[in-house]
């Protein structure tokens, strides 16, 4: 008996033939549990859309329960408190103003038409601002003519003095620290900066400038993405014909691209230093931005240099072992040529993932804005605070984010595995347009439970790692060295476990499509196959994954390089120039990141195809012996060409099981030689 309780041969592998195995439902209880979970998410989303107010999140609200930027009605649950200012029309008042920004948690907030653009030092200034800008900064019931005689404070009726010059950020009036230099000393500016940091959840100025620069250069980033998609298609297409040549070229291009990118970054860093030397005797307002850019490019230069050195060392070691995966790449290319729609699988996955993330974000926004109103007796004001029910909903939605995202990715892996299995065990291996659709149908009708189970296992590892990362973030600077070390070790171990489980899951999905067994049995079988051929599988996966990784780097380098050259010499746009940017190295970083992610999405399918082919090969070898009665499904070129190259790593040996039923991959080398 195997670990999962099925009849087996000497190696714990089932005896049944592929021909008699029919489609059947797998892991039905897991499918039902997952559907119930999705139903629970739907209930929470309905609650959020019914009770939430997205305007409250976008425009904010005042201390009387009014949402800024819209017409309000009185809140029924607050009627007994007789709040006179509740239910006001705030259609033209779209900004939130705090009577004392330094104590915003306990200060009264109002909806106003406009934030003060200059510092107001007296009630007379506040009155003049109200008359000129038609924006009242004192409480609603206070008449403008009475402003000069009113008291100032966080509870009103007029704001604490001085009222600092402000700017609108997320529809909130926030003091402009640059303009506040003339009014506040360094200590008060620092304190105010800390308050603003707390209010905006520690969103740094660097992040703000980065987002701003991305918005300014989003067209160039889209151009890089489009070029990357074209390059990824070309890369996958030519692998079918010249796998080994492309593998060598990938190494060369990756190294050349890495060296060129490193030289470009260091040249920009040197250019900044030379500019600073020329302008150091002058008072230039942009000199501080150059300092920030120098730090960005110095960090990029060091990082790129280290990566380039490591890359060159790995290429030197791996260069002679490319033939090992050339045949598998060639065979994987046949899969894409005979099933071209498989190449578009990442596109559909990204679309589904994007739709889900959009739905999740919208639901979460409404959920956050559905916090029930609470009356404060001490200030006689209203605040919106989450209760226990809403806290549970938050936790539920966080789990849903991880589980369903992993579920969608696992569905892609199952579809790819099913398509490869269908192609491999087809003797004719003819062109078939509907293999992907057939695999998708089998997933929906039979294997959703297995995919839900596999993604749930990943959730069990990702969730505690996310919690540890949150704890690490919240306790930064407050932990002892020992506690910080232990926390990092736990995160590292969970990360390694997650990667191992993901690799096992991918192989389990392939076994499910071959044997039609449930997830546990398939995972056990996949683990036994991998363990029986650990050196061979490791060699193929390491070299193959490395080649694909180099392909991603090469595509990224070419995509970004072509875009920069085209924009500079054809369009006359210098992506690396300061012009109107805050941190002009950021757009280049965005280009590299998005380009690499797109290349990763497409080439990850190629990686999955190779892994599935390897397991199909092992199953083929278990069932057949190469005789006329039981010929192999795999063609002889792959049979001999690929695995003869394993002699780079070990000497071939003949290894039989006790009943001569299962042979390891090394035995196949001997079969191929014969």
N, C-alpha and C positions, 0 to 999 in steps of 0.2 A: 504493500500500500504506500502511496505517496503521502507527503505531509498534508495534502488536501483531501485525502481519502478516496482516490480513484485507482482502478486496477492498472498495474504498470509492469514494465519490463524490468530488467536488472538495474537500470539506471533511474528507476522511478518515473519513466516516461510512458504514456499511454500506448497501447498496442493498436488502437483502431486506425483504420486507413482514412485518408482524406476523402476518399470517394464516398464513404458511407456517412460522413458527418454532414448534418443538415443544420440550417439556421434554427436557432431557438432563443427564447428570451433568456437573458443573463442578468443576474442581480436585480430581480424585480422589487424586493423590499427596499433596496437603495433608491430605485427609481421613484417609488411611492413617497419615500421620505423627502426626496429632493423636490418633488412636485408640491408636497405640503409646505415645504420651506419657501418655495417660490410664491405659493398662495399667501403665506404670511407676509411676504414682502409686498405683495399686491395690496393686502389689507392696510399695511402701514402707509403705502403710497396714497391710497384713497383717503385715509385719515389726514395725511399731510395736505393734499390738494383741497380738501374740504375746509380744513381749519387754518391752513397757512395763508400768509399774506406776503407775497414776494416783494411788494412795495416797501414793507417794513424792513426787509433785509437790504434793499437797494437804497432807499431814501432815508431810512432810519425813522425814529419815532421820538416824541417828546415825553416829558414826565407826566403827562395827563392821559396817556394811552392813545394819542392821535398819531396816525401814520402820516409822515410828511409827503407832500406831492400828490395827495388825493383827498376826496371828500369823505369825511368820516361820519359814522353814526355812533350813537352812544352804546357803550358796551353794557349789555344787560347785567352781567355779573357784578358790575360796579355801581349799579343804580342806587343801592342802599347807602352808599358812601356819599352821595350827593356831590359829585365832582363837577363843578360848574364848567370847567374848561374842556371837559371830555365831549367828543362829538363835533368838533369844529371842522370847517372847510379849509383844508390846507393845500388846495390845488396849486396855488401859485407860490407856495412856500416849500421849497425842495431841499433846504439845507438844515442840518442840525447844529445848533449853537449851544454850548455849555456856558452857564453863568460863571463857572470857575473851572477852567480846563485843567488846572493843577490838582483839582479834587473832583474829577469827572464822575467818579463812582457815586458820590453823595450829592453832587450839585444838580440843580434843576436844569433840564435841557428844553430848548424851545425850537420850533420850526420857524425858520426865517427865510426871507427871499434872497438875501445876499450876505456873504461874509464880509466883515470889515477889511478893507484892503490896506488901511493904514492904522497905526496905533492910536487908540482913543484914550486920552489921559484923564478925562473928567466927564461928568454927566452931561455937561454942555456939549462936549464932542459927540457923545452918544445921541443926544437930541438932534444935533446938526446932521449926523449920519442918517438918522431915521427920516428926517425931512427931505434930504437930498436923494437917498437911495431907496426910500420907501421900504426900509427894512428895520423893523422894531426889535431891539435887543433886550428890552425889559419884558416882564411878564405880560401876558395878553390883556389882563384887566387894567394895566397901567396906561393912562393917557399920555401921549407924547408931550403935551404941554406941562405935565407934572414931573418929567424926568429929572429936572435939576434939583428937586427937593426930595427925591427918593433915596433910600439907603442902598448900599451896595454889599453884595455877599453871594455866597454860593446858593442861598435859598431866595435870593432876590430882595426886593422886586427888580433891581437892576444888577448888572453883572459886576463882578469884582474888578477893581481898577489896578493897573491899566489893562484895557482890552487890547490884546496884541494884534498886530496885522496878521491876517489869516488867509489861508488858501483852502479851496475845497478839495478834499480827498475822500473818495467814496461817499460824496454828498455830506461830509462832515466838515465843519469849520475847524481847521487845524492851524495853530500858529506857525507862521513862517519864521524859522529859526535864523535865517540870514538877515531878515528885516528886524528881528528882535535884538540884534547885537547892540543897537543904539539905546535900547530901553532896559535890558537886563544885563546884570554882570555875569561873569563866567559861571559862577556857582548856580545861579538861577537858571541859566541856559541849559546847563548840564541836567539839573533836576527836571526841567520841562522836557528835555529830550528823552529822559528815562520814562517820564509819564506817557509821552506819545508812543514810545516803543512798546510799553505795556498795552496801551490802548489798541494798537494795530497788530497785536499778536507777534511782536518781534520781527516784523517784516523790515529788513534792513534797507538802507539807502542804496546799497549795491544792487539788491534785487530790483528795486524800483527803476534804477538806471538801466539795468539789463533788459527788463521788460520794455522800457521806452525805446531802447535801441533796436530791439527785435521788431517792434511795431513800425519803426522807421524803415527797416530793411527787410520787411516780410516778403516783398516781391522777389528779392534776390534769393532768399531762403527757399521760396517755392520753385524757382528756376533750378536750384541745386537738387531739390527733391525730384523734379521731373527728369533731369539728366540722370540721376541715380537709378530711377526706375528703368529707363531705357538701357543703361549699362548693365543692370542686373539681368534683364531679359537676354541681352547679347551674351553675357557671360554664361548663363545656363544653356543657351542654344549651342554655342561653340564647344562646350564640354562634351557634347554628344559625339563630335567628330575628332577632336584632337585633345582628348582628356589629359594625356601626359604632357603635351606641349603647353596646354593652358595651365597645368599645375606648376610647371617650371616658370612660365611667364608670370603667374600670380606671385610667386616668390620674388622674382626680379622686380616687378612693378611695385609690390608692397615695400620692398627695401628702398627702391629709388624714390617712391612717393614719400616714405617716412623721412628719408634724408632731405628731400626737397622741402617738405613741410617744416622740418626742424631748422633748416637754414633760413627759410622765410621768416619764422618766428624770431630767430636771433637777429636777423637783419633789421626787423622792425624794432626790436629792443635797442639795437645799436643806434638806429635812426632817432629814437626818442632821447637817448643820452646826448647825441650830438645837438639836438634841438635845444635841450636844457642848457647846454654849455653856451649856446649862442644867445639865449634869452635870459640867462641868470642875472644879468645886470639891469633888466627891465622889469617893470611891474606888469605882468601879463595875467589877465584874469583866468586864462585857461591852464596856467601852470600846474594848478592842483589836479586838474583832469589828466595832465600828462604824467603826474606822479602815480595816479591810479592806473593809467594805461601801462606804465613801466612795470608796476607790480604784476598786472595781468600777464604781460608778455614774458616777464622773467619766470613766473610760475609755469607758463606754457612751454617756455624754452627748456627748463629743467626737466619737466615731465616728458616732453617729446624726445629729448636727448636720451633719457634713461630707457624709454620704450624702444627707440631706434637701436640702441646697443644690444638690448635683450633680443630684439627681432633678428638682428644680424647673426648673433650667436646661435639662435635656434635654427635659422636657415642653413647655416654651415653644417650643423649636425644632421638635419633632416634631408639634405639635398639629394643624397644617394638613394633615399628610400621612397622616392615618388612613385616608382613603378608598382609598389605595393597596392596603392589605391587607384591606379590608372584604370585597371580593368573594371573595378567597381564603379568608378565614375562613368566609364563608357556604358556600362549596363544601366546605371541610373539614368543616363541620357536617353537610352532606348525607352525607358518608362515614360519620360516626358514627351518623346517624339510620338509614341503610340497613344499616349493619353495627354494631349496638350493642355486640356482644361485643368489639369492638376497644378500647372504653374500659376494659375489665377487663384488658387485656394487661399493664399495669404490675403488677397484683396478682399475676398468675401469675409474672411475671419476678422480683418481689420474693420470692415463695415459693420458687422454684427457687434463687435467689441465697442466700436464708436457709438453705435445707437444705444447699447446698454449703458455705457458710461454717461452719455448725455441724459438718458432717463434717470440714472442714479443721481446725477448731479442736480437735475431739476427737482427730483423727489426730495433729496436731502435739503435743498434750498427752501422748499416749502415746509419741510419738517422742522428746520431750524426756526422758521418764521411762524410756527404754530404754537410757540410757547405761550401758555395761558397767562393772562394778566393777574398781577398780585397788587393789593393795596398796601402802601407803607404808612403806618400810623404816625411814625415820627416826623415825616416830611409831608404827609397828606398828598402823596403823589402815587403814580402807577409805574410798575416795572414789570417786564416780561421775563419770567424765570422758568426754566424747565423743572418739571416734577419727576417723580420716580418713573412714571409711565413713559415719559419722553426719553429719559436716560436709557431705559431698556430698548426703546425703539432705535436710539443712536447705536447702541451696541449691536443690535440685530442687523442694522444696515451696514455696519462696518464688516461684520462677518459675511454678509451677502456680497459685498464688494469683492472680497478675496475669493470666496467660493465660486461665484458665478463667472468671474473672470477666468479662473483656473478651469472651470467647466467648459467655457467656450474654447479655450486653447486646447484642452484635451479632446474636444470634438474634432478639431482640425487634425490632431494627431491620429485619431481613430479613422477619419476619412482617408488620410494619406496611407495609413497602414492597410486599410481595406482595399484601396486602389492598387497598391503594390502587390498585395497577395493575389488579387484577382488577375493581375497581369502575369505574375510569375507562374502561377499554376494553370495558365492557359498554354497548351502545347503549341498553338499556332502563333501566339503573341501578336495578333493582328491589331491594326489601328481600331480603336474603339473610343467613340466620343462620350459614351454614357457610363463609363466605368466609375467616374467620380460621383455621378448621380446615383448609381446603383449602390456604391459604398455609403453615400449619405442616407439613402433609404434604409439600408440595413442598420445604420447607426440609430436612426429615429425609431424604427420598428422593434429592434432587438437589443441594442446595447447601450441605451441611455443610462440604465442603472449602473453598468460597469464604469462608464465615464464619470458619473456622479460619485461613485465610490472612490475612484482614483483621485479625483480632484478634492474630495473630502480629506483624504490622507495628506495631501499637500497642505490643505487648510490647517490641519492639526499641527503642522510644523511652522507654517508661516505666521499663524496667529500669535503664539508665544514669542516668536522672534520680533514681531511688530510691537508687542507689549514691552519687551525688553528695550527695544530702540526708543520707545516713548519714555520709559523710565530713565534711560541714559540721557536723553535730551533734557528732561525736566530737572534732573539732579546734576547737571553739568557744573563743575566747579565746587560741588558740595560733598562729593564722595571722597573716601580715602583711596590711596593708590591701590590697595589690595582689593577693595570693593569694585573699583573701576576695572581692574585687570580681570576679575572673575566675571564681571558683566560682559566684557569684550569676548572672553573665552566662550561663554554660553552662546553669545550671538554667532560666533564663528562656527561652533559645533552644530548649531541649528542650521546654519547656512549650508554647511557640508552635507548634513543629513538631507536637507531639502533637495540639493542637486542630485544626490544618490537616488532618492525616491523618484525624482522626475525621470531619471534615466531608466530606472526599473519600470516605471509606469509606461513609458513609450514602448518598451519591449513587450510588456504585458498586453498592450493594445494589439500589437502585431499577432501575438499568440491567440488572442480572443478571435481575431478575424480568420485565423487558420483553423483552430480547433473548436470554436464556438463554445468554449468553456467560460465559467464565471471569472471574475477578476482575481480572486485568491488563487484558484488553480492555475490560471494563466501566469500570474506573477511568479508562482513557485516553479513552473516549467521554464519560464524565461530565465529565472535566477539559476536554475540547474544548467541550462545551456551555456549561459555566460560563465558560470563557475567552471564548467568542464573545459572551456576554451578561453580561459581568462587572458592568457598571454596573447593569443591571436586576436581576440576581440579588442583588447587594449591597443594592440599595434594598429589595427585597422581604424579604430575610432580616433586614436590620438593623431595619426598622420592625416586621416581624412578630415577631421575637424580643424586641424591646423591649416590645411590647404584652403578650406572654406573660409577660415578666419582671415587668411591672407587675401583671399578674394574680396572679402568685405572691406579690408583696409585699402586694397587696390582700387575698388570701385569708389570708395569714399575720397581717396586722394585725387583720382582722375576727375570725379564729379565736381569737387570743390575747386580744383585747379583750373578746369575748363571754364567754369563759371566766372572765376576771378579774372582770367585772361580775357574772356569774351566781354565782360562788363567794362574792363579797363581799356582795351584797345579797340573794341567795336562800338560800345555804347558810351565810352568816356566816363564811366562811373568807377571810382576807386573805392572798393569795399573796405580797404584798410586805411582810408583817410579819415581824419577827424570830422570834417565838414560840420554837420549839426548833431553829431553823436556825443553822448556822454562818455561812454567807454567803448572806443571804436574797435577793440579786439573782440567784443562780445558777438557781433554778427558772424564773424568767422567761426567762433566756437559753436554757435547755433547751427551753422551750415554743416560742420563736421558731425555734430551729434545726430541731426535729422538724417543726414546722408547715410551714416553708419546704421541707424535703426532700420531704414528702408532696406538697405542691403541685407541686414540680418534677417528681416522678415522673409525675403525671397529665398535666401540660401539656407535658411533653417529647414525649409521643405526638402531641399536636396539632401541635407544631413539625415532627415527622417527617412527618406527613401533608401539611402545607403544602409542605415541600421535595420530597416525592415527587410531589405534584400538579404542581409546577412542571416537573419533568423529564418527567413524562408529557405535559404540555402541549407541551414542546419536541419530543418524539418524535412526537406527534400532528401537529404542524405540519410536521415533516420528511416524513412519509409522505403526508399529505393536503393538499389545497389549498383546501378549502372549497366545491368544486363539488358538483354533484349526484352525480357518479360517485365522488368522494372527499370526502365530508363530514367535518367535524371531529367528534371524539367530544365535545369540550368544548361546553357550551351557550353560546349567544350572549351571555347576560348577563355571564358571566365574560369572554368574548372581548372585549367592548367595555368593560364597566364597570371591570374591574380595570386594564387596560393604558392606558386613556385617562388615568388618574390619574398615569401615569408622566411626564406633561408637567410635573409639579412639579420633575422632576429633569433632563429633557433634552427637546429638540425631536424629535418622531418623524421618522424617515427610512425610506425603503424601501431595504433591503439584500438583494440576491440573491446566491446563489453563482453560479459560472461556468455551471453547467448548469441554473440556476433550480430546483434540486431542494431546497435547504435555504434557508430564510428565517430571519432572526433575529427576535427578538420585536418589534422595532420595525416590521417589515413587517406583523406581525399587527395592529398598530394601524390601519394604512392599510386592511387587509382589513376590519376591523371597521367602519371609517368608511364604506367602500363598501357 
